[in-house]
Amino acid sequence: MNGVSVFKNGVGRLAEDPGSEVSGGIGRRKVLIHIPTNEVITSYADLERKLSSLGWERYYNDPELLRFHKRSTLDLISVPKDFKKLKSVHMYDIVVKNPNIFKVRDM
């Protein structure tokens, strides 16, 4: 078994690429990029503007999450209410549901 054990909050796990997540300020941080403008999304206000222009609408029914729905699809984007808690898994969810509009890049 290859990899490195990473400990966070007293819990250990095996990481294939330990540099892919920020851990205690060390490692590579991921950022969400709006491809048409090459703009880094730095807030939910930025993200909501971009998603709205693509037909996504905001749901207001969850105190823990921000949710966006597109009427023409069954897709739902859910992200934590605190932008600082946005992780690469959330970013990739946005990318998959908006191909050629967003990408994730190492900072």
ZIQUI-V962550 format. One record per pair of residues at least 4 apart in sequence whose C-alpha atoms are under 8 Angstrom apart, sorted by the first residue. I is the first residue (numbers start at 1). J is the second residue. If there is no record, write none. Layout:
I:J  I:J
This chain:
2:16  3:14  3:15  3:16  3:17  3:18  4:14  4:15  4:16  4:17  4:18  5:12  5:13  5:14  5:15  6:12  6:13  6:14  6:15  6:18  7:11  7:12  7:13  8:12  8:23  18:27  19:26  19:27  19:28  20:27  20:28  20:29  21:27  21:28  21:29  21:30  22:26  22:27  22:28  22:29  23:27  28:106  28:107  29:106  29:107  30:87  30:88  30:104  30:105  30:106  30:107  31:40  31:41  31:88  31:91  31:104  31:105  31:106  31:107  32:40  32:41  32:91  32:102  32:103  32:104  32:105  33:38  33:39  33:40  33:41  33:102  33:103  33:104  33:105  34:38  34:39  34:40  34:41  34:50  34:101  34:102  34:103  35:39  35:100  35:101  35:102  35:103  36:101  41:46  41:47  42:46  42:47  43:47  43:83  44:48  44:83  45:49  46:50  47:51  48:52  48:58  49:53  50:54  51:55  51:56  51:57  52:56  52:57  55:70  55:71  56:68  56:69  56:70  56:71  57:68  57:69  57:70  57:71  58:66  58:67  58:68  58:69  59:66  59:67  59:68  59:69  60:66  60:67  62:66  62:67  63:81  64:80  64:81  65:78  65:79  65:80  65:81  66:78  66:79  66:80  66:81  67:76  67:77  67:78  67:79  68:76  68:77  68:78  69:73  69:74  69:75  69:76  69:77  70:74  70:75  70:76  75:97  77:93  77:94  78:90  79:86  79:90  80:85  80:86  81:85  82:86  86:90  86:91  87:91  88:92  88:104  89:93  90:94  91:95  91:104  92:96  92:103  92:104  93:97  94:98  94:102  95:99  95:100  95:101  95:102  95:103  95:104  98:102
